[in-house]
Amino acid sequence: MPTIKYKRILLKISGEALAGEAHRGLDFAVIHEVCEVIKQCHDLGVQIGLVIGGGNFWRGVKDGADKMQRSHGDAMGMLATLMNAIAVADALEKHGVPARVLSAVEAPKFSEYFTRDAADRYLNQGIVTLFACGTGSPYFSTDTGAVLRGVEIEADAILLAKNVDGIYSADPNVDPAAVKFDTLTYDEVLARHLKATDTTAMTLAMDNHMKLVCFALKEPSNILRVVCGEKIGTIVKED
């Protein structure tokens, strides 16, 4: 049986990743693959908090820019994350993994209201806990919401599963000379304006000494590899 490095994690998955090749909506083949790997981590005894972005349905800043008031656009983005959380929780249950959705916005017909103590209780019971609706406030990204929840549940690390395989010196899709980093400090990310997370999320991680691991979700098995301590992607931590 593999040895796990991180006993309690906060896993952040982009909503776009769940859309697959369609780039919108939900691709249940992709969700199945992700849930299979989460199940493997769960069976090893890893306590898993999960945050899913909403970009496969709605990106508040991008989709609503200059068309609607920012707070309203962000509210729609929060609801998109709730839809994704419900979908993935349902899929996890079908894979035999107990799951609960906790929302930062009260939506009692669809989820429980988030409290730190409820989340901690579920995690200790081996229930995958999905955190929806970000921080519950506009002007904050789901990355910031993920770091906030990771700090609150005292995660050993925050795993950022994205569309790229780490943090680069520039956008690797634009600049072929972009260099991938294996490790960085929070200060380096902020000083170089590297596109790991937004600055609010990175500053929150720095202030709370929270390790971040950024890697590609293209191969969902990367989640398990990171949990077991394999060095993939980019690690952001203190000196």
C-alpha positions in Angstrom: 0.0 0.0 0.0 1.4 3.4 -0.9 2.6 5.7 1.9 0.7 9.0 2.0 2.5 12.3 2.6 -0.5 14.5 3.2 -3.2 13.2 5.6 -5.6 16.1 5.1 -5.8 18.0 1.8 -7.7 20.7 0.2 -8.0 19.8 -3.5 -9.0 22.6 -5.9 -10.2 21.6 -9.4 -11.0 24.1 -12.1 -14.5 24.0 -13.4 -13.2 24.0 -17.0 -11.4 20.7 -16.3 -14.8 19.0 -15.7 -16.1 20.2 -19.1 -13.6 18.1 -21.1 -13.3 18.8 -24.8 -16.7 20.5 -24.9 -15.3 23.4 -22.7 -18.8 24.0 -21.3 -21.0 22.0 -19.0 -20.1 18.7 -17.5 -18.2 15.8 -19.1 -19.2 12.8 -16.9 -16.4 10.6 -18.3 -13.9 13.2 -16.9 -15.8 13.4 -13.6 -15.7 9.6 -13.4 -11.9 9.6 -13.8 -11.4 12.3 -11.2 -13.8 10.5 -8.7 -11.9 7.2 -9.3 -8.6 8.8 -8.2 -10.3 10.6 -5.2 -11.7 7.2 -4.2 -8.1 5.8 -4.2 -6.9 8.6 -2.0 -9.9 8.2 0.3 -9.3 4.5 0.6 -5.7 5.2 1.7 -7.2 7.3 4.6 -6.7 10.8 3.1 -9.2 13.3 4.4 -10.3 15.3 1.4 -11.8 18.8 1.2 -12.7 19.7 -2.4 -13.3 23.1 -4.1 -14.4 23.2 -7.7 -14.4 26.4 -9.8 -17.4 27.4 -11.9 -15.8 28.3 -15.2 -17.5 25.5 -17.1 -20.8 27.3 -16.5 -19.9 30.9 -15.8 -16.8 33.0 -15.1 -18.0 36.2 -13.3 -15.3 38.6 -14.4 -14.8 37.2 -17.9 -18.4 36.4 -18.9 -20.0 39.4 -17.2 -17.4 42.0 -17.9 -18.9 45.3 -19.0 -22.3 43.6 -19.3 -23.5 43.5 -15.8 -22.7 44.7 -12.3 -19.7 42.8 -10.9 -21.4 41.6 -7.7 -24.2 40.1 -9.8 -21.8 38.4 -12.1 -19.8 36.9 -9.1 -23.1 35.7 -7.6 -23.8 33.7 -10.7 -20.2 32.3 -10.5 -20.9 31.2 -6.9 -24.0 29.4 -8.1 -22.0 27.7 -10.8 -19.6 26.3 -8.2 -22.6 25.0 -6.2 -23.9 23.1 -9.3 -20.5 21.5 -9.8 -20.2 20.5 -6.2 -23.6 18.8 -6.3 -22.7 17.0 -9.5 -19.3 15.7 -8.2 -20.8 14.8 -4.8 -23.4 12.7 -6.6 -20.7 11.0 -8.7 -18.6 10.3 -5.6 -21.5 8.6 -3.9 -22.0 6.5 -7.0 -18.3 5.4 -6.6 -19.0 4.4 -3.0 -17.4 7.5 -1.4 -19.5 9.4 1.1 -19.7 13.1 0.3 -21.3 16.3 1.6 -21.7 19.8 0.1 -21.2 22.8 2.4 -22.0 26.1 0.9 -20.7 29.6 2.0 -24.2 30.9 0.9 -27.3 29.5 2.5 -29.1 27.2 0.1 -30.8 24.7 2.5 -32.6 22.8 -0.3 -29.3 21.9 -2.0 -26.6 21.9 0.6 -25.6 22.5 4.2 -24.4 25.9 5.3 -20.6 26.0 5.9 -19.1 26.1 9.3 -15.6 25.1 10.1 -16.7 22.7 12.8 -19.1 20.9 10.5 -16.3 20.5 7.9 -13.9 19.2 10.5 -16.4 16.7 11.8 -17.1 15.3 8.3 -13.5 15.1 7.4 -12.7 13.2 10.6 -15.5 10.8 9.7 -13.9 10.1 6.3 -16.5 12.1 4.3 -15.3 14.0 1.3 -16.4 17.5 2.0 -17.1 19.8 -1.0 -17.0 23.6 -0.3 -19.2 25.6 -2.7 -19.8 29.3 -3.4 -16.2 30.4 -2.7 -15.9 32.8 0.2 -19.6 33.7 0.0 -18.7 37.3 -1.1 -18.1 38.9 -4.5 -14.7 40.1 -5.7 -13.0 36.9 -4.5 -11.8 34.1 -6.7 -12.4 30.4 -6.1 -8.6 30.1 -5.6 -9.0 32.5 -2.7 -12.0 30.5 -1.4 -9.9 27.3 -1.7 -7.0 28.7 0.3 -9.4 30.1 2.9 -11.0 26.7 3.4 -7.6 25.0 3.4 -6.5 27.2 6.2 -9.7 26.8 8.1 -9.6 23.0 8.0 -5.8 23.0 8.8 -5.0 21.1 5.7 -1.5 19.7 5.3 -1.3 21.1 1.8 -3.5 22.7 -0.9 -3.5 20.9 -4.2 -4.2 23.1 -7.2 -5.2 20.9 -10.1 -5.1 23.1 -13.2 -4.8 23.1 -16.9 -1.0 23.5 -16.9 1.5 21.2 -15.3 3.0 23.8 -12.9 4.0 27.4 -12.6 6.0 28.9 -15.4 8.0 32.1 -15.9 5.5 33.1 -18.6 2.4 31.6 -20.3 3.8 28.4 -21.9 1.0 28.5 -24.5 2.3 31.9 -25.7 6.0 31.9 -24.9 7.9 28.7 -26.0 10.9 29.8 -23.9 8.8 29.8 -20.7 10.6 28.0 -17.8 8.8 25.7 -15.4 9.7 26.0 -11.7 9.9 23.0 -9.4 9.8 25.1 -6.2 9.0 28.7 -5.4 8.5 30.8 -2.3 5.4 32.9 -1.8 7.6 36.1 -2.1 9.0 34.9 -5.5 5.5 34.3 -6.9 4.3 37.7 -5.8 7.4 39.6 -6.8 7.5 38.1 -10.3 3.7 38.3 -10.8 3.6 34.6 -11.7 0.2 33.3 -12.7 -0.2 30.7 -10.0 -3.2 32.1 -8.2 -4.5 35.6 -7.7 -2.5 37.7 -5.3 -5.2 37.6 -2.6 -5.0 33.8 -2.5 -1.2 33.7 -2.5 -0.9 36.3 0.2 -3.4 34.4 2.4 -1.4 31.2 1.9 1.8 33.1 2.8 0.3 34.6 5.9 -0.8 31.2 7.1 2.3 29.2 6.0 0.1 27.0 3.8 1.9 24.9 1.2 0.6 24.9 -2.3 1.2 22.2 -4.9 0.3 23.2 -8.5 0.0 20.5 -11.1 -1.9 19.4 -14.2 -5.3 17.6 -14.0 -4.9 16.2 -17.5 -3.8 13.0 -15.9 -6.1 12.7 -12.8 -3.7 10.1 -11.3 -1.5 13.1 -10.6 -3.7 13.8 -7.6 -2.7 10.4 -6.0 0.9 10.9 -7.0 1.0 14.3 -5.2 -0.7 12.8 -2.1 1.9 10.1 -2.0 4.7 12.7 -2.1 5.9 12.4 -5.7 7.5 15.6 -6.9 5.4 16.8 -9.8 4.3 20.2 -10.7 5.4 23.2 -8.7 5.5 23.5 -4.9 5.1 26.9 -3.3 6.2 27.2 0.3 8.3 29.2 2.7 12.1 29.4 2.3 
